[in-house]
Amino acid sequence: MGNRYVIIGFAFLLAVFGCEKEVNLDDRITIIQGDSDAADIAKMNGWIYSRMKDVYFWSDELKDSLEYDYSLAPDKFFASLKVAADRFSYSEPNSSYSGGTKGVNLNDSVKLDSIYSIGGKRIGYFYYTGFDTEADVTDVILKMKGVDELIIDVRSNPGGYVHTCTYLASLLVPTSCLGKLFYSASYNSRLGEFYKSTTGSERTYTYLLDNTLVRNRSLCLKRLWILAGSGSASCSELLVNSLRPYMQVIAIGETTVGKDVGMSPLENSRCKYRFWPITFRNYNAHGNPVPMTGLVPDYPVGDTAPAMLGDIREPLLAKALEEINKIQE
């Protein structure tokens, strides 16, 4: 045989495993006549398959376990599990891999912020590249205290952590909306049954935060201006879609990606890769997901960028300022 090992014992892979724990790989896969590297790869791929059966949004569409090639490198094996409808699941190097060096994020997610005084109004603006830490959000929101209007530029923001998105949204909405539903999430049949048995609902529900810190930091805006485009996805779209039941959100730029689904990481310190499978679909308080075709801007503007970001002559920002100046209150 081309490969110098045989995998047996996969009948157990088809059993329904509890979502609250992982299954011991050694109980499920036996390696015969193999070197240690091949054995480790096969074991890791068995772990990936079992976790995907538990949490993958399209788990019911996965093929029988024996139809996959467990000799592939883990990132290639993960890619082989993706179904046709999955546009977003991916893998990346694992910074916590015991054989590697832990990476350090040197980049803050807020790259630029300004406050413009135009037409008697204080207009805040910040260029936001990823929903990373709540500290980044806090710092820029504190700078924006007292602005009459706020523009958030997410044209190059592919998403990030939903808890950071929820936190940011909580700082933007009128305080009368705090504590209300921000978004709900649906899952595959296994997780749906698990949540129904433990909470009474197949969905989970995330609410706008309501605590003293949020209320003290809140901008309590009447409306929000978003600069978006083909680089805006996931949490950038979640922010727009899930705020619209509570406030006016005006989008300027180009149509967004259309990522109505979210991810949860699969990580194992013995694997060189971290995996990000799609695990849920989100909906706003009205039950509407982000359209798969993307969010269409209220004011279409091409991102030709003849001026620097933050320059009032830059097309998307210029359009936002133009529309803001039309408002008479």
VOBA-1610 file (N, C-alpha, C; in pm, whole numbers, padded with zeros to 5 digits, always signed):
BEGIN
Met+00084-00119+00000Met+00000+00000+00000Met+00088+00124+00000Gly+00035+00231-00059Gly+00110+00355-00061Gly+00129+00413+00077Asn+00025+00404+00161Asn+00034+00451+00299Asn+00069+00332+00387Arg+00155+00354+00485Arg+00207+00243+00565Arg+00128+00225+00694Tyr-00004+00247+00691Tyr-00084+00225+00811Tyr-00228+00198+00770Val-00302+00139+00861Val-00443+00108+00841Val-00518+00164+00959Ile-00635+00224+00933Ile-00718+00279+01040Ile-00838+00189+01058Ile-00864+00143+01183Ile-00982+00064+01211Ile-01053+00122+01332Gly-01175+00072+01357Gly-01248+00116+01476Gly-01330+00239+01456Phe-01371+00273+01330Phe-01445+00395+01305Phe-01595+00380+01323Ala-01644+00264+01360Ala-01788+00249+01379Ala-01838+00346+01484Phe-01755+00372+01584Phe-01797+00462+01691Phe-01808+00606+01646Leu-01751+00640+01534Leu-01757+00778+01486Leu-01899+00818+01451Leu-01986+00724+01424Leu-02122+00754+01383Leu-02215+00770+01502Ala-02166+00743+01623Ala-02249+00759+01741Ala-02267+00907+01773Val-02370+00939+01848Val-02395+01078+01887Val-02319+01104+02015Phe-02223+01196+02010Phe-02143+01227+02126Phe-02199+01349+02196Gly-02185+01356+02327Gly-02230+01472+02401Gly-02152+01594+02361Cys-02221+01707+02344Cys-02154+01830+02299Cys-02067+01889+02407Glu-02086+01842+02534Glu-02014+01907+02643Glu-01877+01847+02667Lys-01841+01740+02593Lys-01711+01680+02616Lys-01654+01627+02486Glu-01522+01606+02485Glu-01456+01547+02371Glu-01435+01398+02397Val-01427+01320+02291Val-01409+01177+02302Val-01260+01145+02293Asn-01215+01055+02377Asn-01076+01014+02375Asn-01043+00950+02240Leu-00947+01006+02171Leu-00913+00955+02038Leu-00868+00810+02042Asp-00797+00773+02148Asp-00743+00638+02155Asp-00853+00534+02169Asp-00970+00575+02215Asp-01083+00482+02226Asp-01150+00460+02092Arg-01117+00540+01993Arg-01194+00539+01870Arg-01112+00502+01748Ile-00981+00512+01756Ile-00897+00486+01639Ile-00780+00397+01679Thr-00757+00294+01607Thr-00642+00208+01631Thr-00551+00215+01508Ile-00424+00240+01530Ile-00328+00248+01420Ile-00246+00120+01416Ile-00242+00058+01300Ile-00167-00067+01285Ile-00054-00046+01185Gln+00064-00093+01219Gln+00176-00095+01125Gln+00205+00045+01072Gly+00213+00142+01164Gly+00235+00278+01119Gly+00346+00347+01196Asp+00407+00447+01133Asp+00505+00525+01206Asp+00431+00626+01292Ser+00499+00691+01385Ser+00433+00777+01483Ser+00372+00900+01418Asp+00437+00957+01316Asp+00381+01075+01250Asp+00249+01041+01182Ala+00244+00931+01110Ala+00122+00890+01042Ala+00012+00861+01143Ala+00050+00797+01253Ala-00049+00766+01357Ala-00105+00894+01417Asp-00019+00989+01444Asp-00064+01116+01502Asp-00158+01191+01407Ile-00125+01191+01279Ile-00210+01258+01181Ile-00347+01193+01175Ala-00351+01061+01172Ala-00478+00990+01165Ala-00562+01016+01290Lys-00498+01015+01405Lys-00570+01043+01529Lys-00627+01184+01528Met-00546+01279+01485Met-00592+01417+01483Met-00709+01433+01387Asn-00702+01370+01272Asn-00811+01380+01177Asn-00938+01314+01230Gly-00922+01207+01309Gly-01037+01147+01374Gly-01102+01243+01472Trp-01019+01315+01545Trp-01071+01417+01639Trp-01144+01527+01563Ile-01086+01572+01451Ile-01151+01677+01370Ile-01288+01630+01322Tyr-01293+01507+01271Tyr-01421+01456+01220Tyr-01527+01450+01331Ser-01487+01400+01448Ser-01584+01385+01557Ser-01635+01520+01604Arg-01548+01619+01611Arg-01590+01753+01656Arg-01679+01818+01550Met-01647+01796+01424Met-01732+01852+01318Met-01870+01787+01320Lys-01879+01658+01351Lys-02009+01594+01363Lys-02090+01654+01477Asp-02021+01701+01578Asp-02089+01764+01692Asp-02137+01905+01660Val-02049+01990+01599Val-02077+02133+01598Val-02096+02195+01460Tyr-02054+02129+01353Tyr-02060+02188+01220Tyr-02206+02216+01182Phe-02231+02332+01128Phe-02369+02371+01097Phe-02434+02273+01000Trp-02354+02219+00908Trp-02406+02124+00809Trp-02364+01981+00844Ser-02358+01947+00971Ser-02308+01815+01011Ser-02388+01700+00951Asp-02518+01723+00930Asp-02602+01616+00872Asp-02562+01584+00729Glu-02486+01674+00664Glu-02444+01651+00526Glu-02306+01589+00515Leu-02238+01570+00628Leu-02108+01504+00623Leu-02125+01359+00577Lys-02028+01311+00502Lys-02034+01174+00454Lys-01998+01076+00566Asp-02017+00949+00540Asp-01976+00846+00634Asp-01827+00862+00663Ser-01788+00835+00786Ser-01649+00857+00827Ser-01549+00784+00739Leu-01585+00665+00691Leu-01491+00585+00614Leu-01468+00638+00473Glu-01543+00740+00433Glu-01529+00793+00298Glu-01423+00903+00289Tyr-01360+00936+00401Tyr-01259+01041+00401Tyr-01119+00982+00410Asp-01022+01057+00365Asp-00883+01012+00364Asp-00811+01068+00488Tyr-00787+00982+00587Tyr-00728+01024+00713Tyr-00576+01036+00707Ser-00520+01014+00589Ser-00375+01032+00573Ser-00339+01176+00536Leu-00441+01257+00505Leu-00416+01396+00467Leu-00363+01477+00585Ala-00288+01581+00556Ala-00250+01676+00660Ala-00379+01733+00720Pro-00381+01763+00850Pro-00505+01807+00915Pro-00576+01924+00847Asp-00502+02023+00796Asp-00569+02135+00730Asp-00636+02090+00601Lys-00571+01997+00529Lys-00631+01945+00406Lys-00751+01856+00439Phe-00739+01778+00546Phe-00850+01693+00587Phe-00971+01780+00625Phe-00948+01885+00701Phe-01056+01976+00740Phe-01124+02034+00615Ala-01043+02075+00518Ala-01099+02131+00394Ala-01183+02027+00321Ser-01145+01900+00330Ser-01220+01795+00259Ser-01357+01772+00321Leu-01379+01818+00445Leu-01508+01800+00512Leu-01608+01908+00474Lys-01562+02019+00421Lys-01652+02130+00390Lys-01755+02091+00284Val-01880+02130+00308Val-01987+02102+00212Val-01995+02216+00111Ala-02070+02195+00004Ala-02075+02293-00105Ala-02129+02428-00061Ala-02221+02427+00036Ala-02283+02553+00080Ala-02191+02636+00169Asp-02081+02578+00214Asp-01992+02644+00310Asp-01889+02730+00236Arg-01907+02861+00247Arg-01815+02955+00182Arg-01706+03007+00273Phe-01713+02976+00404Phe-01631+03052+00497Phe-01541+02973+00591Ser-01570+02847+00621Ser-01487+02773+00716Ser-01342+02768+00666Tyr-01248+02778+00758Tyr-01107+02780+00718Tyr-01020+02733+00833Ser-00893+02711+00805Ser-00795+02676+00908Ser-00681+02775+00903Glu-00606+02781+01013Glu-00492+02873+01023Glu-00389+02811+01116Pro-00265+02861+01115Pro-00166+02809+01210Pro-00212+02828+01354Asn-00186+02731+01436Asn-00228+02732+01576Asn-00118+02791+01663Ser-00143+02908+01719Ser-00040+02976+01799Ser-00014+02905+01932Ser-00105+02817+01975Ser-00086+02746+02102Ser-00028+02606+02081Tyr+00009+02575+01957Tyr+00070+02445+01929Tyr+00193+02426+02015Ser+00200+02312+02083Ser+00308+02290+02179Ser+00445+02286+02115Gly+00448+02263+01982Gly+00576+02258+01913Gly+00614+02388+01848Gly+00531+02492+01865Gly+00558+02619+01798Gly+00573+02733+01895Thr+00579+02853+01843Thr+00592+02973+01925Thr+00461+03048+01924Lys+00416+03088+02041Lys+00288+03156+02052Lys+00298+03292+01985Gly+00203+03321+01898Gly+00203+03448+01827Gly+00154+03562+01914Val+00188+03682+01877Val+00147+03801+01948Val+00080+03897+01851Asn-00037+03945+01888Asn-00107+04040+01803Asn-00053+04180+01831Leu+00012+04238+01734Leu+00074+04370+01754Leu-00013+04482+01700Asn-00129+04449+01646Asn-00210+04549+01579Asn-00338+04578+01654Asp-00362+04704+01686Asp-00490+04744+01740Asp-00590+04747+01626Ser-00717+04723+01659Ser-00818+04713+01554Ser-00871+04849+01510Val-00854+04951+01593Val-00894+05087+01554Val-00770+05157+01500Lys-00766+05175+01368Lys-00646+05227+01303Lys-00644+05380+01294Leu-00761+05439+01301Leu-00770+05584+01281Leu-00898+05634+01345Asp-00891+05747+01416Asp-01013+05809+01467Asp-00999+05960+01462Ser-01112+06025+01439Ser-01115+06172+01428Ser-01250+06224+01474Ile-01251+06349+01511Ile-01377+06419+01537Ile-01375+06546+01453Tyr-01477+06560+01367Tyr-01486+06675+01278Tyr-01591+06772+01331Ser-01562+06898+01325Ser-01659+07003+01359Ser-01703+07066+01228Ile-01823+07030+01185Ile-01874+07075+01056Ile-02019+07120+01072Gly-02047+07240+01028Gly-02185+07289+01032Gly-02244+07293+01171Gly-02162+07320+01270Gly-02209+07327+01408Gly-02229+07191+01473Lys-02188+07083+01406Lys-02203+06949+01461Lys-02067+06886+01488Arg-02060+06808+01594Arg-01941+06729+01623Arg-01967+06588+01569Ile-01886+06548+01470Ile-01908+06421+01401Ile-01788+06331+01426Gly-01813+06218+01491Gly-01706+06123+01520Gly-01687+06025+01406Tyr-01564+05979+01390Tyr-01531+05882+01284Tyr-01420+05792+01335Phe-01433+05660+01310Phe-01316+05574+01330Phe-01315+05460+01229Tyr-01193+05424+01191Tyr-01167+05318+01094Tyr-01138+05192+01172Tyr-01225+05093+01158Tyr-01226+04975+01244Tyr-01201+04850+01159Thr-01092+04777+01187Thr-01050+04668+01099Thr-01079+04528+01151Gly-01128+04515+01273Gly-01159+04382+01325Gly-01220+04390+01463Phe-01320+04306+01489Phe-01384+04304+01620Phe-01296+04219+01713Asp-01196+04284+01768Asp-01096+04214+01847Asp-01124+04235+01996Thr-01051+04321+02061Thr-01067+04336+02205Thr-01170+04442+02241Glu-01235+04422+02354Glu-01328+04523+02404Glu-01253+04650+02446Ala-01126+04635+02481Ala-01046+04752+02521Ala-01031+04849+02404Asp-01009+04798+02282Asp-00999+04885+02165Asp-01127+04965+02148Val-01240+04896+02161Val-01369+04961+02146Val-01388+05066+02255Thr-01356+05031+02377Thr-01374+05125+02489Thr-01295+05252+02468Asp-01169+05237+02428Asp-01083+05354+02410Asp-01142+05453+02310Val-01187+05402+02195Val-01236+05494+02092Val-01373+05550+02129Ile-01458+05472+02194Ile-01590+05522+02233Ile-01577+05633+02336Leu-01483+05618+02428Leu-01462+05724+02527Leu-01419+05854+02459Lys-01342+05842+02352Lys-01303+05962+02276Lys-01423+06027+02208Met-01522+05946+02174Met-01638+05995+02097Met-01750+06049+02186Lys-01731+06051+02315Lys-01834+06100+02406Lys-01878+06241+02366Gly-02007+06261+02353Gly-02061+06393+02323Gly-02074+06425+02176Val-02039+06331+02086Val-02055+06360+01943Val-02204+06361+01907Asp-02237+06439+01805Asp-02376+06444+01757Asp-02406+06330+01661Glu-02307+06288+01586Glu-02322+06178+01491Glu-02194+06094+01495Leu-02208+05965+01460Leu-02091+05877+01458Leu-02087+05800+01327Ile-01968+05794+01267Ile-01942+05718+01146Ile-01839+05610+01179Ile-01876+05484+01153Ile-01782+05373+01173Ile-01746+05316+01036Asp-01620+05311+01007Asp-01570+05264+00878Asp-01527+05119+00890Val-01607+05027+00833Val-01577+04884+00838Val-01554+04826+00699Arg-01514+04909+00605Arg-01498+04863+00466Arg-01396+04751+00452Ser-01302+04742+00547Ser-01200+04636+00542Ser-01205+04548+00666Asn-01324+04537+00725Asn-01340+04462+00849Asn-01411+04329+00822Pro-01337+04216+00828Pro-01397+04086+00797Pro-01471+04023+00914Gly-01468+04087+01032Gly-01541+04033+01146Gly-01452+04015+01267Gly-01486+03916+01350Gly-01412+03893+01473Gly-01501+03830+01579Tyr-01485+03877+01702Tyr-01555+03817+01815Tyr-01693+03877+01834Val-01795+03789+01845Val-01932+03838+01859Val-01954+03907+01992His-01878+03867+02095His-01896+03936+02223His-01849+04081+02215Thr-01746+04107+02133Thr-01702+04244+02112Thr-01805+04322+02031Cys-01865+04257+01933Cys-01970+04319+01853Cys-02089+04356+01943Thr-02127+04265+02032Thr-02239+04291+02124Thr-02206+04407+02217Tyr-02084+04411+02264Tyr-02039+04519+02353Tyr-02044+04653+02281Leu-01990+04658+02159Leu-01992+04783+02083Leu-02135+04828+02058Ala-02220+04736+02015Ala-02360+04771+01989Ala-02427+04828+02113Ser-02395+04772+02228Ser-02454+04818+02354Ser-02413+04961+02388Leu-02296+05002+02339Leu-02248+05139+02365Leu-02307+05240+02268Leu-02371+05191+02161Leu-02421+05280+02057Leu-02570+05308+02068Val-02649+05209+02107Val-02795+05222+02103Val-02846+05318+02211Pro-02968+05370+02193Pro-03032+05444+02302Pro-03037+05356+02427Thr-03016+05412+02543Thr-03011+05333+02666Thr-03144+05261+02693Ser-03252+05309+02634Ser-03381+05241+02652Ser-03383+05103+02587Cys-03286+05076+02500Cys-03280+04947+02430Cys-03191+04845+02501Leu-03116+04888+02601Leu-03024+04798+02669Leu-03102+04684+02734Gly-03045+04566+02725Gly-03110+04447+02779Gly-03201+04377+02681Lys-03225+04438+02566Lys-03313+04376+02467Lys-03232+04280+02377Leu-03305+04195+02304Leu-03240+04094+02220Leu-03154+04159+02113Phe-03029+04117+02103Phe-02940+04165+01998Phe-02944+04069+01879Tyr-02924+03940+01903Tyr-02939+03842+01796Tyr-02967+03705+01857Ser-03026+03618+01777Ser-03042+03477+01814Ser-02961+03394+01716Ala-02932+03270+01753Ala-02850+03183+01670Ala-02913+03045+01661Ser-02913+02988+01540Ser-02959+02851+01519Ser-02839+02763+01487Tyr-02854+02631+01513Tyr-02743+02538+01503Tyr-02782+02414+01424Asn-02691+02318+01416Asn-02725+02191+01353Asn-02822+02114+01443Ser-02875+02003+01393Ser-02979+01931+01467Ser-02929+01879+01601Arg-02803+01837+01608Arg-02750+01786+01734Arg-02742+01894+01841Leu-02682+02007+01803Leu-02673+02115+01901Leu-02810+02172+01933Gly-02897+02178+01830Gly-03032+02226+01854Gly-03103+02142+01959Glu-03090+02010+01949Glu-03151+01921+02046Glu-03087+01939+02184Phe-02955+01958+02185Phe-02885+01979+02312Phe-02935+02105+02381Tyr-02942+02216+02308Tyr-02989+02340+02368Tyr-03136+02330+02411Lys-03217+02261+02332Lys-03358+02247+02369Lys-03373+02169+02498Ser-03290+02067+02516Ser-03298+01985+02638Ser-03248+02059+02761Thr-03160+02156+02741Thr-03102+02227+02856Thr-03163+02364+02880Thr-03215+02428+02773Thr-03269+02564+02789Thr-03414+02577+02748Gly-03466+02476+02678Gly-03604+02482+02632Gly-03619+02540+02493Ser-03508+02582+02431Ser-03513+02638+02296Ser-03398+02584+02213Glu-03424+02559+02084Glu-03319+02513+01995Glu-03222+02624+01959Arg-03257+02746+01985Arg-03170+02860+01957Arg-03110+02914+02087Thr-03002+02989+02070Thr-02949+03067+02182Thr-02978+03214+02156Tyr-02979+03293+02261Tyr-03017+03433+02251Tyr-02913+03521+02320Thr-02870+03623+02250Thr-02771+03717+02304Thr-02835+03855+02313Tyr-02822+03918+02429Tyr-02890+04043+02456Tyr-02791+04159+02467Leu-02838+04277+02432Leu-02758+04398+02452Leu-02726+04410+02601Leu-02604+04444+02630Leu-02560+04451+02770Leu-02630+04565+02844Asp-02653+04545+02970Asp-02713+04650+03052Asp-02650+04646+03190Asn-02547+04727+03207Asn-02481+04737+03337Asn-02429+04880+03355Thr-02377+04908+03469Thr-02335+05044+03503Thr-02227+05095+03408Leu-02128+05009+03376Leu-02019+05052+03288Leu-02073+05089+03150Val-02159+05006+03096Val-02216+05033+02963Val-02297+05162+02965Arg-02377+05181+03066Arg-02459+05302+03073Arg-02372+05427+03088Asn-02262+05417+03161Asn-02173+05532+03178Asn-02097+05565+03050Arg-02071+05463+02969Arg-01993+05484+02847Arg-02081+05506+02724Ser-02210+05483+02737Ser-02301+05484+02622Ser-02301+05617+02548Leu-02301+05608+02414Leu-02315+05728+02331Leu-02462+05761+02307Cys-02549+05665+02328Cys-02694+05684+02318Cys-02729+05759+02188Leu-02691+05700+02076Leu-02707+05766+01947Leu-02849+05754+01892Lys-02889+05854+01814Lys-03016+05846+01742Lys-03002+05760+01617Arg-02884+05763+01557Arg-02858+05688+01435Arg-02708+05662+01423Leu-02674+05570+01334Leu-02535+05532+01312Leu-02507+05530+01163Trp-02390+05579+01124Trp-02348+05580+00985Trp-02238+05476+00970Ile-02255+05387+00871Ile-02159+05279+00846Ile-02102+05292+00705Leu-01969+05290+00695Leu-01902+05287+00565Leu-01858+05142+00541Ala-01911+05081+00436Ala-01892+04937+00417Ala-01865+04905+00271Gly-01829+04778+00248Gly-01802+04736+00111Gly-01775+04589+00102Ser-01706+04548+00000Ser-01682+04407-00028Ser-01587+04342+00072Gly-01524+04422+00156Gly-01438+04368+00262Gly-01508+04359+00396Ser-01636+04393+00399Ser-01713+04392+00525Ser-01789+04262+00538Ala-01766+04189+00646Ala-01832+04059+00662Ala-01857+04029+00809Ser-01935+03924+00832Ser-01953+03865+00964Ser-01999+03969+01066Cys-01917+03999+01167Cys-01959+04092+01273Cys-01987+04232+01220Ser-01922+04272+01111Ser-01953+04402+01052Ser-02098+04404+01003Glu-02140+04293+00945Glu-02277+04282+00897Glu-02374+04256+01012Leu-02330+04178+01111Leu-02413+04153+01230Leu-02444+04283+01301Leu-02346+04372+01313Leu-02367+04500+01379Leu-02478+04578+01311Val-02472+04589+01179Val-02572+04663+01103Val-02709+04597+01115Asn-02713+04468+01086Asn-02841+04396+01081Asn-02910+04392+01216Ser-02833+04375+01323Ser-02893+04357+01454Ser-02919+04489+01527Leu-02861+04599+01479Leu-02894+04730+01535Leu-03019+04790+01471Arg-03050+04751+01350Arg-03161+04815+01276Arg-03298+04803+01343Pro-03326+04698+01421Pro-03454+04699+01492Pro-03464+04809+01599Tyr-03351+04870+01638Tyr-03350+04963+01750Tyr-03312+05106+01714Met-03250+05125+01598Met-03207+05259+01562Met-03186+05266+01410Gln-03177+05385+01359Gln-03151+05402+01217Gln-03003+05378+01190Val-02974+05287+01097Val-02837+05260+01056Val-02828+05285+00907Ile-02746+05381+00868Ile-02733+05420+00728Ile-02601+05367+00675Ala-02608+05282+00573Ala-02488+05224+00513Ala-02451+05298+00385Ile-02322+05327+00373Ile-02269+05398+00256Ile-02153+05318+00200Gly-02149+05302+00068Gly-02038+05232+00005Gly-02084+05128-00093Glu-02042+05004-00074Glu-02074+04895-00165Glu-02136+04779-00089Thr-02194+04684-00162Thr-02258+04568-00102Thr-02157+04484-00024Thr-02198+04437+00094Thr-02110+04359+00179Thr-02105+04212+00135Val-02028+04132+00206Val-02002+03993+00167Val-02126+03905+00174Gly-02207+03920+00279Gly-02325+03834+00295Gly-02295+03711+00378Lys-02226+03731+00489Lys-02194+03620+00579Lys-02295+03620+00694Asp-02398+03536+00682Asp-02503+03529+00783Asp-02477+03421+00886Val-02357+03368+00887Val-02322+03257+00975Val-02200+03294+01058Gly-02182+03219+01167Gly-02070+03245+01256Gly-01989+03120+01281Met-01876+03136+01347Met-01779+03028+01368Met-01746+03011+01515Ser-01707+02891+01548Ser-01650+02861+01679Ser-01521+02784+01656Pro-01413+02817+01725Pro-01285+02753+01695Pro-01274+02611+01748Leu-01207+02526+01673Leu-01165+02395+01718Leu-01013+02400+01733Glu-00965+02374+01852Glu-00822+02390+01877Glu-00772+02277+01965Asn-00654+02227+01933Asn-00592+02119+02007Asn-00443+02149+02011Ser-00385+02150+02129Ser-00244+02188+02142Ser-00150+02093+02069Arg-00202+01974+02033Arg-00118+01878+01960Arg-00123+01898+01810Cys-00204+01991+01764Cys-00219+02013+01619Cys-00160+02147+01579Lys-00095+02151+01464Lys-00033+02273+01416Lys-00135+02374+01363Tyr-00261+02332+01352Tyr-00364+02418+01293Tyr-00479+02442+01391Arg-00537+02559+01379Arg-00663+02591+01445Arg-00770+02593+01337Phe-00886+02539+01366Phe-00992+02525+01266Phe-01111+02614+01304Trp-01167+02676+01201Trp-01281+02765+01221Trp-01398+02719+01134Pro-01474+02620+01183Pro-01591+02576+01106Pro-01712+02666+01133Ile-01800+02677+01036Ile-01928+02744+01058Ile-02010+02659+01154Thr-02062+02721+01260Thr-02138+02646+01360Thr-02277+02703+01387Phe-02305+02826+01342Phe-02439+02880+01368Phe-02477+02985+01264Arg-02607+03010+01253Arg-02661+03118+01170Arg-02727+03218+01264Asn-02707+03349+01240Asn-02763+03449+01331Asn-02877+03527+01268Tyr-02964+03578+01355Tyr-03084+03652+01315Tyr-03101+03771+01408Asn-03151+03883+01355Asn-03175+03998+01441Asn-03305+03981+01519Ala-03343+04083+01596Ala-03461+04073+01682Ala-03590+04056+01604His-03590+04091+01477His-03707+04071+01391His-03705+03935+01321Gly-03601+03854+01350Gly-03590+03723+01289Gly-03527+03721+01152Asn-03463+03831+01114Asn-03404+03842+00980Asn-03253+03818+00984Pro-03203+03725+00901Pro-03059+03708+00890Pro-03000+03811+00794Val-02869+03822+00794Val-02802+03900+00691Val-02826+03829+00558Pro-02868+03900+00453Pro-02889+03833+00323Pro-02760+03768+00274Met-02770+03649+00217Met-02652+03581+00165Met-02589+03659+00050Thr-02668+03746-00012Thr-02616+03830-00121Thr-02552+03958-00069Gly-02553+03976+00063Gly-02490+04092+00123Gly-02588+04203+00155Leu-02545+04294+00240Leu-02624+04413+00273Leu-02601+04519+00167Val-02709+04567+00109Val-02700+04669+00004Val-02695+04806+00070Pro-02603+04893+00029Pro-02592+05024+00094Pro-02712+05113+00065Asp-02743+05199+00160Asp-02848+05300+00139Asp-02802+05403+00037Tyr-02671+05429+00037Tyr-02612+05522-00060Tyr-02493+05453-00126Pro-02512+05400-00248Pro-02401+05334-00317Pro-02291+05435-00356Val-02171+05406-00314Val-02056+05490-00347Val-01938+05397-00374Gly-01872+05412-00487Gly-01756+05330-00519Gly-01636+05369-00434Asp-01562+05269-00390Asp-01445+05293-00305Asp-01323+05316-00394Thr-01322+05429-00462Thr-01211+05461-00552Thr-01093+05524-00478Ala-01121+05575-00359Ala-01017+05624-00268Ala-00915+05718-00332Pro-00956+05831-00388Pro-00859+05928-00437Pro-00795+06005-00323Ala-00850+05994-00203Ala-00796+06063-00087Ala-00768+05962+00024Met-00688+06001+00121Met-00653+05914+00232Met-00775+05888+00320Leu-00777+05772+00384Leu-00882+05743+00481Leu-00882+05850+00589Gly-01000+05896+00626Gly-01012+06001+00726Gly-01012+06140+00668Asp-00970+06153+00543Asp-00975+06282+00473Asp-01120+06308+00433Ile-01170+06427+00461Ile-01311+06457+00432Ile-01342+06455+00283Arg-01240+06445+00197Arg-01262+06433+00052Arg-01272+06287+00008Glu-01240+06194+00096Glu-01251+06052+00062Glu-01397+06021+00032Pro-01429+05950-00078Pro-01567+05941-00127Pro-01671+05894-00027Leu-01645+05784+00045Leu-01746+05732+00137Leu-01767+05827+00255Leu-01657+05875+00310Leu-01668+05969+00422Leu-01733+06099+00377Ala-01696+06147+00259Ala-01754+06271+00206Ala-01905+06258+00192Lys-01952+06142+00146Lys-02096+06120+00130Lys-02166+06118+00265Ala-02105+06056+00364Ala-02164+06055+00498Ala-02175+06196+00554Leu-02070+06274+00540Leu-02073+06412+00590Leu-02176+06496+00515Glu-02188+06472+00386Glu-02288+06543+00305Glu-02429+06515+00356Glu-02460+06389+00381Glu-02593+06352+00426Glu-02619+06399+00569Ile-02517+06395+00651Ile-02532+06444+00789Ile-02565+06593+00789Asn-02501+06667+00701Asn-02525+06813+00697Asn-02664+06848+00646Lys-02732+06752+00583Lys-02869+06777+00537Lys-02971+06765+00650Ile-02928+06703+00760Ile-03022+06678+00870Ile-03046+06805+00948Gln-03171+06842+00963Gln-03209+06960+01040Gln-03285+06914+01165Glu-03226+06936+01280Glu-03291+06896+01405Glu-03283+07010+01507
//
